Amino acid sequence: MTRSEFSRAVADEFGEAYGRTLVRDLVLDPLGQRTADQALASGTAPRDVWFALCAAMDVPRERWHGAGRPQPKR
């Protein structure tokens, strides 16, 4: 997962505004008591941050994988 895929997944799952708030403000235990923004800035893989965010927000597991990928062109 790239940073842009992470951003797309957050917006798709939580909406633009609420997603930005979660990434900026929600402290995530699995990321060492850091926010998603802090974890990404320190080099944590976007996929690991996405999984921690999904777990914290009780996102159903079937929506964890493949999130953020662009739709295939037809």
LINSUL-V94540 format. One record per residue. N is the residue number from 1. SS is DSSP state (~ for helix, > for strand, _ for the rest). PSI is psi in degrees with one decimal (none if undefined). OMEGA is omega in radians with two decimals (999 if undefined). Layout:
n=N ss=SS psi=PSI omega=OMEGA
n=N ss=SS psi=PSI omega=OMEGA
This chain:
n=1 ss=_ psi=131.1 omega=3.08
n=2 ss=_ psi=170.8 omega=3.08
n=3 ss=~ psi=-40.5 omega=-3.14
n=4 ss=~ psi=-36.9 omega=3.07
n=5 ss=~ psi=-38.4 omega=3.08
n=6 ss=~ psi=-48.7 omega=-3.13
n=7 ss=~ psi=-41.4 omega=3.12
n=8 ss=~ psi=-42.3 omega=3.14
n=9 ss=~ psi=-42.6 omega=3.12
n=10 ss=~ psi=-47.2 omega=-3.13
n=11 ss=~ psi=-40.6 omega=3.14
n=12 ss=~ psi=-40.2 omega=-3.07
n=13 ss=~ psi=-40.6 omega=-2.98
n=14 ss=~ psi=-8.7 omega=-3.03
n=15 ss=_ psi=156.6 omega=-3.06
n=16 ss=~ psi=-57.3 omega=-3.01
n=17 ss=~ psi=-50.2 omega=-3.12
n=18 ss=~ psi=-38.1 omega=3.10
n=19 ss=~ psi=-44.8 omega=3.10
n=20 ss=~ psi=-40.0 omega=3.13
n=21 ss=~ psi=-45.4 omega=3.13
n=22 ss=~ psi=-46.7 omega=-3.10
n=23 ss=~ psi=-34.7 omega=-3.10
n=24 ss=~ psi=-36.2 omega=-2.91
n=25 ss=~ psi=-25.5 omega=-3.05
n=26 ss=_ psi=119.6 omega=3.10
n=27 ss=> psi=128.4 omega=-3.05
n=28 ss=> psi=118.4 omega=-3.13
n=29 ss=~ psi=-46.4 omega=-3.09
n=30 ss=~ psi=-13.7 omega=-3.13
n=31 ss=~ psi=22.7 omega=3.09
n=32 ss=_ psi=39.6 omega=3.13
n=33 ss=_ psi=38.6 omega=3.10
n=34 ss=> psi=160.9 omega=3.01
n=35 ss=> psi=168.1 omega=3.09
n=36 ss=~ psi=-43.4 omega=3.11
n=37 ss=~ psi=-46.1 omega=-3.13
n=38 ss=~ psi=-41.5 omega=3.14
n=39 ss=~ psi=-44.6 omega=3.11
n=40 ss=~ psi=-42.5 omega=-3.13
n=41 ss=~ psi=-28.4 omega=-3.13
n=42 ss=_ psi=1.7 omega=3.04
n=43 ss=_ psi=5.6 omega=3.08
n=44 ss=_ psi=138.1 omega=-3.12
n=45 ss=_ psi=134.2 omega=3.13
n=46 ss=~ psi=-35.4 omega=3.13
n=47 ss=~ psi=-42.2 omega=3.12
n=48 ss=~ psi=-38.6 omega=3.11
n=49 ss=~ psi=-43.0 omega=3.12
n=50 ss=~ psi=-46.4 omega=-3.14
n=51 ss=~ psi=-41.2 omega=3.12
n=52 ss=~ psi=-40.8 omega=3.12
n=53 ss=~ psi=-43.7 omega=3.11
n=54 ss=~ psi=-44.0 omega=-3.14
n=55 ss=~ psi=-43.9 omega=-3.12
n=56 ss=~ psi=-32.4 omega=-3.08
n=57 ss=_ psi=9.6 omega=3.11
n=58 ss=_ psi=39.3 omega=3.04
n=59 ss=_ psi=131.0 omega=3.12
n=60 ss=_ psi=137.9 omega=-3.07
n=61 ss=~ psi=-30.3 omega=-3.13
n=62 ss=~ psi=-12.1 omega=3.10
n=63 ss=~ psi=2.7 omega=-3.13
n=64 ss=_ psi=-42.9 omega=-3.00
n=65 ss=_ psi=136.2 omega=3.13
n=66 ss=_ psi=-5.2 omega=-3.13
n=67 ss=_ psi=143.5 omega=3.08
n=68 ss=_ psi=-10.0 omega=3.13
n=69 ss=_ psi=140.7 omega=3.12
n=70 ss=_ psi=151.0 omega=3.09
n=71 ss=_ psi=140.2 omega=3.14
n=72 ss=_ psi=143.4 omega=3.09
n=73 ss=_ psi=142.2 omega=-3.14
n=74 ss=_ psi=none omega=999
